[in-house]
Amino acid sequence: MKSVLFVDDEPNVLSGLRDLLRPHRREWEMEFVSSGEEALARLSARPFDVVVSDMRMPKMDGSQLLKETKAHHPKTVRIVLSGQTEMDLAMKTVTIAHQFLSKPCEAEQLQEVIRRACNLNALLSDEHHRALAGGIEQLPSVPGTYLALNQVLSNPNVSIKDVAAVIERDVAMSAKLLQLVNSAFFGLPRRISNVLEAATYLGTLMMRNLALSMGTFASFNSKDPEVVAALERLRRHSVLTGNIARAMFKEKRKAEDAFMTGMLHDVGHLILLTTPIDPVSLSVNAALLGAYLLGLWGIPYPIVEGVAYHERPGELEHQKFDLPDAVHIAHRLAASYIEAPGHEPALAGKLDPAYLQRFGVSDSQLSDWRDLAQKMARDGSS
């Protein structure tokens, strides 16, 4: 049974949560405490799968509680549930909270977020690997991309389209932007998986605050030129994969989802590339590691699923060509031109004919996609 710890200094709020979630008492083991200090004591006494905390509390506020939780219990999913609606909430918690919920919160929304957080463990069963993902505050951006964003944002006449054009070429920035805009803090009626749409909603001021004041999109400082080069190859491979995958769908929404799934498909390798590796980490499935982190961050589920299964889409029960299939093919085609760090070079360009036939991919269609991949690689679509 999954365990959830709720923290709020208002007795009426805790009582309301108890009543709201009573139907789930056989699904989740729930505890309710009224202070950050008491929450840390409970966390020290036993593990919890999820912590849901208010922000404004006396003595220890929610931000400090989540920092302590991240430091000492990294595999615990951290969720903010707050009535504070100022933008400084997002700024204060974007690197320590996995998801954000606003009060008052609809029962269905709260239940969905908690259930999804608990179900993520099915993707990544090893506790060490979950702790590795749970401890990630932000993903590294290559220095060149960060400098380009700084340059764009320094122009007082910059358009949001220009800002989005820089961000959507960077894996880390794209992931973090989608985490923020899809949080319930903003109360959007639907999930957003398009960088331009996300940037348009947040506005140039918010983008500047995130990129410059908060340093959320920090550049990656490494003295190892091989690591820096590998990071740049991963970025270019991801962009090319996204562009190829996008071309496989005519419907605009699906095409944009395919691009973003392709952009983020190697997030797990990005984590391993820039995180100190121990023998246990080497055994992790990078695709599942990346999908788990994106799931923690509230990235739309179709993208999470596409990242999780892009290496072995045939293992996913589905009947028609979808995001995992597009990204699987696009990844293999892109790898023929830009080496994908952490992947087997011998698999570049190779696709299983039986798998392609199963999902109705004809020889002529595959040939067109190969030609497109070659043209994009030649034209620098990465």
N, C-alpha and C positions, 0 to 999 in steps of 0.2 A: 504494500500500500504506500502511495506517495505521501509525503509530509509537506505541509505548508504552514509557515509562520507569518501571522499578521501583526503589524506593529502600528499603533496609533494612540496618541495620548488622550483622545476624546472617548469617554466610555460609551456614549451613544453610537459612535461610529463602529466601535468593536461589537456592540450589541446588534447593530444592524447587519454587520457582516456575518455574524453567527446565524442570524435568522435567514439571511439571503442564501447562505451556503449550506444550510441544514440538510437539503436533499442530497448533498454530496458527502455526507459523513461516512458512508460506506465505501466511497471511492478514494477519499483523501483523509489523512489524519491531520487535523487542524489544531493549532494552538494560537491563542490571542493574548498579546501582552501590550502594556501601555507605555513602555519607554524603550529607548535604544539600549540602555544598560541592561534591562531585563532580557531583551532580545539576544544580546551577545552572550549572556549567561546561559540561555537556552541553547544557543548554537554551540557553545562549548560543551554542554552536557550531552548533546546528541546531534546527529546530522539532519539537515532539512533539505529537501529538494528545491524549495522555492521560498523566498522571503518577499513579502509585500509590505512596503513601508510608506507611511506618511512622510512629508518633508519637514514641516514646521512642528517641532517638538522641543520642549524645554531641555536644558542641559545638553543632551546629545541629539542633534537633528538627524533627519533621514540621510542627508548626504554623508555625514560622518559614519553613521551606522553602516551604510552600504560600502564605504571605503574599508571599514574594518572587516566586513563580511567578505569582500573581494580578496583582501590580504590573507585572511586566515581560513576562509572556506570558499575557495574559488569555484568549486563545482556547483555551488548553490546558485540558482537562477535569481537575479536581483530585479525586482519590479517596483517602480514608484507608483503610489496611488495618492494623489494629492489634489487639494482644492486650490493650490497656488497656480495661478494662470499666467503669471508674468513670464516673459521670455527668458528671464534669468534662471528659471527652473531647468529649461533645456540646456542652457549653458553650463549650469552647475553640475548636472548629473549625466551629461551625454557620454562621458568616458567611464562612468562607474555603474550605471543602470543598464540592464539589457532591454527593458521595455518601460513605457510610461503610460499611466492611466490617469484620467482626470475625474475628480468628484464633481457631481454625483456620477457614478458609473453604473451603466445598465448591467443587470444580472448576467445576461447572455454574454456580454462582452468580457466581463471579469472571468466568467467560467471558461470561455473559449481561450483566453490568454493563459490561464493557469493550466488548463488541460493540455494545451499545446506545449507549454513549457515542460510539463511532466512527460509527455509522450516523446519529446526529443531524445530522451535516454535510450529509446529503442534504436535510434540511429547510431549512437556511439555508446556502447555498453561499458567500456572500460573506464573506471573512475579516474585513473591517471590522465587519460586522454580528455575527459570532460573537464578536469581541473585545468589542463593546458589551455583549452578553448575558453573556459570561464575566466581565466586570468588575463585575457587579451583586452586591453583598453582600446587600442586603435591599431590599425594595420599601417605599415610603412608605405609612404609614397616616395617614388624616386625623386632625387633633388631637382632634376630638370623640370618635372611637372609642377613641383611646389613653387619654383621660381617663376614659371609661366603663369601660375594662378596669382601670385603676388603682383606680377606685372599687369595682368588684366585688371585686377581689382584696384590698382592704383590710378587707373584712368577714370576720372569723374564722369565721363560720358559712356562708360562701358555698358553694353547691353547684357541682359541675362542670358541671351543666346551665346554670347562670347564666353561667359563664365561656364555655362554648361558644356561647351565644346572642349574646354580644358579638362573639366572634371570627368567627363565620360570616357576619357582616354586613360584614366587611372583607376586601377582596381580598388585601392584603399579608399579613395575619395568617393567613388560611386557607392560602395557598400555603406560607408558611414552616413552619407547623405540620405540614402534610402532608409536606414535605421531611424533617423530622426524624423523624416517627413511621414513615415508610416506609423509613428507612435500615436497612441490615443490622445496624447497631449494636444495634438492639433485637431482632433475630432473629425478627420476627413471621412466622407461617406464611403469611400472605396480605397483599395490599396493602390499605391503608385509604384510603378516599376520603370518609369522613364525619367532620366536625369534632368532633361529640360523642363518637364512638367514639375518635378520636385523643386528645382531651382526657381522656377517661375512662382510657385506658391510661396516659398520662403522669402524670396526677394533678395536684392543685391546686398542690403544692409545685413541681413541675417547671414548670408554667405560670407561676407567680409568678417563678421564677428566670429564665425566658426573657424574660418581659415586663418585669420590673423590673431585676434585677441585670445581665443581659446587654444589655438595651436592644435586643433583636432586633426587637421590634415598635415601632421608633421612630416617633414622629409626624413628620409632614412640616412642616418650618419654611420657609415661603416668605413673603416680604414682598409678593408680587404677589397681590392679591385675586382676579384673574381666574384664576390658576393654582389657587389654593385652591378656588375655586368649581367649576372644571372637574373637579378631583379628587373633590369631593363628588358632582357629577353622575355621574361615571364609577362611583363606588361605588354610588349609588342605582340606576343603570341595570343594573349587574351583578347586584345583589341581585334586582331585578325579573325580569331575564332568567332567573336561576337558579330562582326560584319558579315562573315560567311553564313552564320546561322540565321541572321536577320533576313537574308535574301531568300531563304527557303519558305517564307510565309508571305502571302499576299495581304492578309488582314493586318491592319496597322498595329493594333494592340498586341496581337500575337508576335508580330515581327519585332516590336520593341522589347517584349518579354524575352524573346530569343536572343536579342543582342545583349541584354543585361545578364542573362544566364551564361552566355558565352564569356562575357567580361569577367564574371565572378567564378567561373568553373574551377579555377586553380587557386582559390583563396586558401585552401588547405596547404598547398605547396608554398604559398607565400608565408604562411605561419611557420612552417618548418624551415624555410630558408632563412628567416630572420629571428628565430628563437633558438636559444641554446638547446642542443639535442642530447638526450640521454638514450641509453639502449631501449627503454620502454617506448619512447617517442618514435623511434625508428620503425616500430611495428605497426604504427597507426595507418589506417586507410585515409590518405590525404583528402579524397573526395568527401568521405563522411565527416572528417574533421571540419572541413570548410563548411559543409552543409549544416552541421551542428551549430557552429558559430553564427552563421547567417540566420538560423532559426531562433537562436537566443536573441538576436537583434531585431526580430520581428520582420525580417524581409519576407515579402509575399511568398506563400507556400509553393506555388508552381516553380518559382526560381530555386527555392531550397531543394525541391524534389529533383529538378533538372541537374543541379550541382551534385547532389548525392549519387545519382545514377548515371551520370554522363559517361563513365568508364564502362559500365555494364548495363546498358539500358534494357537489354533483354530480360534482366531479372525483375524488372518492374512490371507488374500486371497492368497492361494497357493494350487497347485494341487498334489504335490508330496512331499515325505518325505525330509525335509531340515534341516538347522542348528537349527532353533527354536524348531523343534520337537525333534531332537537329544538331545539338551541341556535340554529341558523340562523333558524328560525321565531320562537322566543322573542325573539331579539335584535331582529328586525324589528318585532315587535309591541310590545316594550318601548320601542323608539325612537319610537313614536308618542306616548308620554307623557313620557319622559325622554330628552332629547337625548344621544346617544352621542358623546363627544368623538372627533374624528378620523374620523368616518363621514359619508357623504353624506346630508344631511337628506332629500333627495328620495326615498330608498329606504325611509324609515320606513313600516312597515305594508305594504309592497309585497312580494308573493311570486309566483313564476313558476308559473302553473297547470300547465304541462307537468311541472315538477319535482314539484309536489305529487301529481299523478296518478301519476307514476312510482313513488312510495313509498306509494301507497294512502291519501293524506289526502283525505277527502271534504269537500265544501263544508260540510256540517253540522258536521263535526269542526272545521274551521277556524273556523267561526262561533262554536262553543263556546269555542275558545281565544281568539278576539278578545274575547268577552264576559268571559272570565276575566281577561285582561290588563287590561281596563278596570276591572273590579272591584278587582283587586289594586292598581292604580295609585291608584284612588280611596280605598281603605282604607289606603293607606300601607304596602304590602308591599314596601318598599324602604328 
